[in-house]
Every structure is written in C-alpha cells, then in structure tokens.
Amino acid sequence: MDSCYDVVVIGGGPAGMSAALVMARALVKGCVINDETPLEKFQDPTYNFITNDGLSKCEILEKSKSDIGRYDNFSYIDDLVEEVGIDIDGYRIRLKSGLSLRAGKVIFALGDKLDPSSLGIEGIESIWGRSLFTCPYCHGYEIQGKDVVVLFQGQADVNLIKLLGIWAGAIRVFVGPGVEPRDVFAAIGRVAEKTDVSEARIASVNSESGQLKSLITEEGEVIPADAIFVSDMESHPNHLIDSIYTSKKLNPMTNRELYETDQFGRTGLGDVFIVGDAKTRFSTLIGAAHEGFIAGVMVINDLLDNPA
C-alpha cells in the first residue's frame, strides 16, 4: 500500500528543509525525499548563510535533519525519486528503493544541475565548486590577493569584474569573439589597473584535488591562476519536473528560460511548487531557505481552506 502524505518535498537542501520545517511545525503530514548519494561532492565549506558560515552542505544537511527529526508528523527518506506522476487524488512518487508515495501537494527543491562541461574547457568539471565559482559574494573573500580568471559572457559581467576587484590580486578576463578588450577596460573603471583582457581561448585546466593551478590556451600558453569565475553556464535538464510541468518563461536578465511560477513558487498546476535554484538558477543558500519557507507557508494556508 502506498504511503499517503499531505505534501512531499523532493530535495533536502536549504529550500526543501526550510519548507519541511515550517510545515512540520504546523502539523502538516509530510516527508522529504533526498538522495544523499551525491553528497560526497559537497564537502567543501559554504559561506554567507548566517549561523552556518563555513560549514559544508553535508554539515548543514545534518543540522537540518536534526531539526526536522523533532517532529513526528514529518519524515525524512534518503532515497532517489525516479518518477513523479499526476494521479486522480494528487501525485504519485516512485522511489528507487521500490517505495511508492502519494501526496496532495509536491514541492520541488532539487537545485539547478549546472553543467561545467558546457563551457568547453577540458578538465573544468574537476574544479567546479572548489576553484570554479559563479558567486563572488559566496567565494570572493577566500580569493583575496590571488590570481583570478573571468570567463566574460556579456555586459552583465562588467559588474562581476568590478566585484572581484574587491578581493583579487590580479584579474585576467577572457573575452569571446566580437568583444573588444578596450571596451571591457573602459567599462570596469579603476579595476582596470589590476586587470588584463585576453582574446585567447582556454583549451584546458591543470588542477590538483580540485584546486586550479593553471590554464592552457589553444596556443599552448600556460597561465598560472587560482580561481575561475563565470556568471552562467548550461544546465542539465530536470526530467522530474519536466515530467509533469513544462511551462517556462524567458528571464531577460539572464536570457534563460525559467519555470513559470508565481512569487511564492506555485506553478500553474496549483498544488506543485518549485523553489530554490530549480526555480531561479541562482538563489544562494539563504535565499533558497527563504523561498522554501514561503512555499511551506502557502501549503499550510491551502490546507486550511481545503484540508486533505
């Protein structure tokens, strides 16, 4: 027999666990499904999450599980969701272990599966999250005085370069075809004093245990570097969400299509929410936690009017 819940949260990051916590305290019957298999990749410190600054995502998850564990009406299952389907009474969730769950509502908090290989640089996947970053606020402090590379993708990256100037000892910007180095210099102001702009193309990276050591250009030049920042990259498709909801809209700031939701993360299906990076591509840890909390509040209020 299927286990039945008011709500199932898919994903155990800050968004999913924050949603779970507020709903657990409102006596909502629910569970979080979170596949912990990939967590070995998330042992490095994270920053800018108040009371958790410097903790790894694994450590934050353990604290979150302890919080949720205080509430008997909400459970946590370490398993992989293989299928989500729409049923006559709501949604059916099938897990890799063979378990099958039913829920009146679903919150997707799966994160965004960014794909560093889409940058076309050999070996760059091995430094993702350790010396390849997207967020200067999260990782800028740790690159003080170091040699930093920016993969320039457009005018929006001018502000990224300016921000990195707060911390970096030197900045090397690699621009793509059609971008004039002099235009970049003119736009970045006083940071130009510590910046070099190159039209060379990066072929590969040298690294050790995830720490960048140098770049190799297509011409064979070896360039020492400590970190790479890139504002965006392609994502792997999110097949679970796409299996029941595909409505998207273009975000003009990033020129990327995002799942269409209201400001609370509610999709056009009504009983399905998308929160965190799965919704925005870039929520930050504390932003994702906020989005999860708000979605949880929406579920609570829905159940007041339409109890399961």
N, C-alpha and C positions, 0 to 999 in steps of 0.2 A: 504494500500500500504506500502511496506517495505521502511524504510529509507535507503538511499544509501550513502556510505562513501568511500573515498579512502582507509582508514585504520581504523580498530577498535583495540583499546588496551584493553586487558582483564586483569584487575588488577590495583589498584591505589596506590601501594607502590612507593618507590623511583625510581625503574626501569621503571614502567609504566608511571608515571607522568613526568619523565625526557624525555622519548621518546615523550610523548604528547607535551611537551613544545617546544622542538626543531622543531617538525613538525608543530605545530601551528604557530610558527614564520615564517615558510616557506610557509604559506598559504595553507597547506595541509588540506583538508576537512576530519575531523575525529572525533572520540569520544572515551572516556574512559568509560568502564563499570566496576564498582566496587561495590561489595556487602559490605555495611558498617555494616551489622548485627553483624559480629564477633568482631567489634572494641571495645566493652566493655571489651574485654580481653586484650587490648593493651593500658592501661592507665599508665603503669609504664615508668619511664624515659629510654631513649636510649642514647648511647654515641658514640663518635668518628665519628660524622657526622658534619663536620665543619659548623658553624653558627646555628646548631641545637642541639648542645651538651646539654644533659639533658632534651630535650623535649620528650614527648611520641609520639608514632606513630600516635595517633589521632591528636595531635597538628601539627605534620609535614604534615599530610594529609590536614588539614585545610589551612595551608600556601600554599600547592601545588595547592589546588582547587582555591585559590585566584589568584595564578599566571596564571593558565590556563583560568580562568574566564575573563581575559583581552582580549581574542582573540575570536571573533565571529565565526570563522570558525571551532573551536574545542569545543566540548561539553563534559559534564561530566554527567553520568547517574548512580544514586545509584540503582542498581538492581543486581539480580543474573543471571548469564549466565547458562542456563540449557542445551543448546545444541549448538554445532558448527558443521556445515556440509559443505562439498565441493559441490559447485554449478557450473553450466555451466559458470557463469560470475564471479566466485570467491568463496566467502564464505558467508554462511547464519548463522546468530547468533540469537538464540531464547532466550528470557529473561523470567524470572519467571512471570513478570507482563503481559506477553502476547505479548509484542512488538517483532517485527522481523526486523532485520537489515541485510543489505548486505554490503559487503566490498571487495575491491580488494585485500587487504592485512590484515593480522592479526598478532598482537604482543601479545604473551602470557607472562604476567608478574605476575604470580599467586603466587610466592613464593613456598617454599617447605613445604609440610604439614608433618612435623616431628611428630612422634608418640611416646611420652614418655612411653606409656603403654607397648611398645615393650621391655622395659628394665626389665619387670617382677618384679617390686617393687611396692607393694601396696601403693596407695596414692601419687605416684610420679607425676601424672598428675597435681595435685593441686599446685605444686610449680614451674611448667615449666614457665620460663621467669621471675621469681621473686627470686628464690633461687636455681633453676636448670638451668645451663647455658652450652653452648658449646664454647663460645668465651672468652678467657681470656683478649684479648685486649679491648673488649666491657664492661666487668664487673669486671676485676681484681682490678681496683682502689677502688671499693666500698667494697672489702673484706679485706682491709688492717687490719692486726693483728687478723683476725678471723680464726676459725677452718674450714678447707676446706676439702672436700672429693673428690677423683678422682676415677671414675669407670674405671679401667685400661682395655683397649681392645686390646693392642698390643704395639709393639715397638715404633710406632709413638707417643704414649702418654708419652714417656720419655721427649720429649720437652715440652709437656703441663705441666708436673710436674715441670720442671725447670722454666718455665714462671711463674707459680703460686707462686713459691718461692720468686718472687719479692715482692709480697704483703702479702701472707698468714702468719698468726702467726704460724699455725701448719697445716700439711697436712697428711691426712690418705688415703692411697691408698688401694683399694680393688681389688685384682687380681683374675682372674678366674682359672679354672683348667688348670694344665700344666705350670703355670707361677711360677717360683721360686722367692720368695721375695728377696733372696740375689742378684739375677741378676738385679732386679729393683734398689736396693740400689747401686750396683756397677755402674749402668748407669747414675744415676741422680747427681752424684758429690756432691758438697757441700750442695745441698738442702737436702741431706740425714740427716743432723743434725736436721732438723725440721720435718722429715717425718717418719711415721710409716706405715708398709706394712702388710696388713692382708689378710688371706685366707678365712675369714668368708664370708658368703653370707648374703646380706641385704634382709630382708623379707618385711619391710615396713618403712615408714617415718612418723614422727609426725610433724605437721606444724600448723601455725596459720596465717590465711589471706595470705597464700602463702609464708610465711617466715618459712623456715626449722628450727626446734627446735632440733630434734634428729633422729637417725636411730635405728632400732631394727633389730638385726641379727636373723637368723633362730634359734640360740641357746637361744634367748631371751635377749641378752645383749643390753642395751640401751646406745647409744653413742651420746653425745651432738655434734652438728655440726651446722654451719651457712649457708653453701652453698655446692652444689654438682656440679662438672664439669664432663662432658662426651663429648668425641670428636665426637661421632656419634651415631645415632640411626636409626631405621627403619622409613620409610615414608609411609603415606597413598598414594594409587595410585592417579595419576592425570587423572581422567577419561576424562576431557575435551580435554586435549592434546592428550591422547591416542585414542580418537575417530577419529582423522584424521591423527595422526602421531605417529608411534611406534618405529622408528629406534633409537637404543641405542648402546652405546659402553662402554666397561669397562674402568673405571678410575683406573689405577694400584696403585695410591697413596691411594685411599680410598677403593679399591676393591668393588666399587659400579658402577652400570650401570647408565650412564647419557644419556640424549637425545643427539643425534648426530647432531651437528651444526658446521658451520664454526666459525672463530674467531669473527665474528660480530653477532652471534646468529641466522644466517639464516639456516633454516632446508633444507632438501632435497626437500621439496615442493616448494622452491623458494620464494613464497610470504608469507610464515609463518616464524615468528621469535620466539625464546624462549630466555628470558633474566632473569637475577637475579637468585635467589635461585632455581627457577624452572629448570634452566639450570645447575647450578654449585653445588647446595645444600648448598653452603656457600659463598655468595658474599660480605657480610657486607653491611650496608646501603649505604655507599659512593661508594662501588664497584658496587652495583646494579644500582645506579644512573648513573654511567659511562656506564655500559652495555646498559641501556635504551637509553641514548643519542646517542651512536654509532649505535644502531639499527634504531633509528629515522633518523639519517643521511643517512643510507643505503636506507631507504624507500624514502626519498627525492630524492636521486640520481636515484633510479629506476624510479620514476615518471618523471624525466627529459627525460629519454630515451623512456619511454612507458607511456605517460600520460593516466589517466583513461578516 
